[in-house]
Amino acid sequence: MAQGTLEVLLVGAKGLENTDYLSNMDPYAVLKCRSQEQKSSVASGKGCDPEWNETFVFTVSDSTTELFFKLLDSDGGTDDDFVGEATIPLEAVFTEGSIPPTVYNVVKDEEYRGEIKVGLTFTPEQDARDQGF
């Protein structure tokens, strides 16, 4: 079983549904890969087309099948609003090694709610047995 690191470049999103009716929303993303969870910064006032350009690193094995994104709108004082979610299959990045920033659909209630742009790189962990040690 291959293990290694999955580097995720969260570029940005486009066409998200604005959950703040009186102002631009402040979106952020929660990335989940199996039991590991990481959170992006809040794109304050960026509305429906936020840009993050942030990199996240997860430890994965090739039995990890997908990366899950949950997009939320940060609301001070109240619960954050759910904007949408995206699921990215990981099989291709394990085969190819890297996938350039690609657009994936964001859905909410099984309806299209915009796009998220993500790049992926998988670096296999070097096994000492493979190096002749």
C-alpha positions in Angstrom: 0.0 0.0 0.0 1.5 3.3 -1.1 1.6 6.1 1.5 2.8 9.7 1.1 1.8 13.3 1.2 -1.1 15.0 -0.6 -0.4 18.6 -1.3 -3.6 20.5 -2.0 -3.5 24.0 -3.6 -6.8 25.8 -2.9 -6.8 28.5 -5.6 -10.2 29.9 -5.3 -13.9 29.7 -6.2 -16.3 31.2 -8.7 -20.0 31.8 -8.9 -20.8 30.8 -5.3 -24.3 31.5 -4.1 -24.1 34.6 -1.9 -25.6 33.7 1.5 -25.2 37.3 2.8 -28.1 39.4 1.4 -26.9 42.7 2.6 -23.1 42.5 2.0 -20.5 40.3 0.4 -20.0 37.0 2.2 -16.7 36.0 3.8 -16.2 32.5 2.5 -13.7 29.9 3.8 -13.2 26.2 3.1 -12.9 23.2 5.4 -10.9 20.4 3.8 -11.3 16.9 5.0 -9.3 13.8 4.0 -10.4 10.8 6.1 -9.9 11.9 9.7 -7.7 14.9 8.9 -9.4 18.2 8.7 -7.9 21.7 7.9 -9.4 25.1 7.4 -8.5 27.8 5.0 -8.4 31.5 6.0 -11.5 33.6 5.6 -11.7 35.5 2.4 -13.1 38.6 4.0 -15.6 40.5 1.8 -14.6 38.5 -1.3 -18.2 37.4 -1.9 -19.0 34.8 -4.6 -15.5 34.7 -6.2 -13.0 34.3 -3.4 -9.3 33.6 -3.9 -7.2 31.8 -1.4 -4.0 30.5 -3.0 -3.3 28.4 0.1 -1.6 25.1 0.3 -2.6 22.3 2.7 -0.7 19.0 3.3 -2.3 15.7 4.2 -0.8 12.3 5.0 -2.5 9.8 2.8 -2.4 6.2 1.6 -3.7 5.0 -1.8 -6.7 3.6 0.0 -7.8 7.2 0.6 -10.3 7.7 -2.2 -11.4 11.3 -2.0 -10.9 14.8 -0.7 -13.9 16.6 0.7 -14.4 20.4 0.6 -17.1 22.2 2.6 -17.5 25.9 1.8 -18.9 28.2 4.5 -19.6 31.8 5.0 -18.1 33.2 8.2 -20.8 35.1 10.1 -19.7 37.0 13.2 -22.0 36.2 16.1 -24.2 33.6 14.4 -23.6 30.2 13.0 -21.6 30.2 9.7 -23.8 29.6 6.6 -23.3 26.5 4.5 -22.5 27.5 1.0 -21.9 24.2 -0.7 -19.5 21.2 -1.0 -17.3 19.5 -3.4 -15.8 16.0 -3.5 -12.6 15.3 -5.4 -11.7 11.7 -6.3 -8.0 11.0 -5.6 -7.3 8.0 -7.8 -6.0 10.1 -10.7 -3.4 12.0 -8.6 -2.1 8.7 -7.2 -1.6 7.6 -10.8 -0.3 10.8 -12.3 1.6 12.3 -9.4 0.0 15.7 -9.9 -3.0 17.4 -11.3 -2.8 21.1 -12.3 -5.4 23.4 -10.9 -8.7 22.0 -12.1 -12.3 23.3 -11.6 -14.8 21.1 -9.7 -18.5 21.7 -9.1 -19.7 23.0 -5.8 -23.1 21.5 -4.9 -25.8 22.1 -2.3 -28.9 20.1 -2.0 -27.8 18.2 -5.2 -27.8 21.5 -7.2 -24.9 23.3 -8.8 -23.8 26.2 -6.7 -20.6 27.4 -8.3 -17.0 26.1 -8.8 -13.9 25.5 -6.8 -10.4 25.5 -8.3 -7.9 23.0 -6.8 -4.5 21.6 -7.7 -3.2 18.3 -6.3 0.2 16.8 -5.9 1.0 13.3 -4.4 4.5 12.5 -3.2 5.0 8.9 -2.3 6.8 8.1 0.9 10.2 6.5 0.1 10.3 3.0 1.5 13.8 2.0 2.9 13.4 -1.4 1.3 13.1 0.2 -2.2 16.4 2.0 -1.7 18.4 -1.1 -1.1 19.1 -0.5 2.6 
